[in-house]
Structures are given as structure tokens and as C-alpha cells.
């Protein structure tokens, strides 16, 4: 999950797997798979970075092919 800040200052944890897209309108609006929309203070770049960081931490380390492991 990533933690975002609503325009009223309330912090919310969002399952980043459920994000469909984010847009700048001029506020940043994220749209979830359910169709729910949420306006947040974070920029598009921040949301992309947070989602990428979360995925990097959540994904198991991968061993390149041909490299012995174990």
C-alpha cells in the first residue's frame, strides 16, 4: 500500500494494485478499479515513485538466469 494525503490533510493508505490511473486536473486525481476517484496532494511523479518503490520492496529478489543460487 502507498500512503497519500487527501486535500483536507487526512492521510489514507491505498492499495497501489487497484490504481487505474492518475491525472493532474490541476489537483492530482487518482482513479481506482472500482471507479472511485480521490483527489490528493501528492504530484503524479510522487505517486509513480511511491508505487514503483512499493513494488520493488514487495517483489521477491530475482536471480538472473545462469547464476547459481541456493
N, C-alpha and C positions, 0 to 999 in steps of 0.2 A: 504494500500500500504506500501511497505517497500522501504527504500532508500538505494541504493547500489552505489558503486564507480567504474566506468569503469577504465581500466588500464591507460587511459590518464588523470585521475583525475576528469573527468566530473561526477557529481552526477546525478543519474536517479532514478525516483520513478517507482517501478514495482508492478503490481497487483499480490500479492502473490498467489491468486487463480489460476493464469494462469501458475504457475511454474509446470513443469512436473518432472524435477529432476535437481540436481546439482552434479557436479563431479570435482575432483581435477586432472588436466592433464598437468603440475604441477600447472598452474593457475586455479582458480576456474571458471568453465563454467556453466552457468545456461541455461537450455533449456525450452522454453515456449511452450504452447499448439499449437502455430502456427508453431512450428519448428524453430523459430528464436533462435539463440544462442547468449549469451552475456558473455564476459569474465569480471570478476570483481575482485577487490582487497580483498574483504571480504572472510574469510575462510568458509568452509562448516558449521562448528559449529556456526559461527556468523549468517549465513543465516538461519539455523534451529532455532536459538534462536529468531531472529527478526520475523520470520514467526509465531512462537508459541506465542510470545508477542503480535503480531498484532491480532491474533485470540482470544487471551484471552481478549483483550480490545474491540474487535468488537462483541463478543458473549454476549448476554444478560445474566444477572445473573440467575442461575437456582436454584430453590427451591427444595431441596430433597423431595422425596415422603413422605407423612405422616407429613410434617411440615406445620402447618397452616400459611397461608400468606394472606395479604390483610387487 
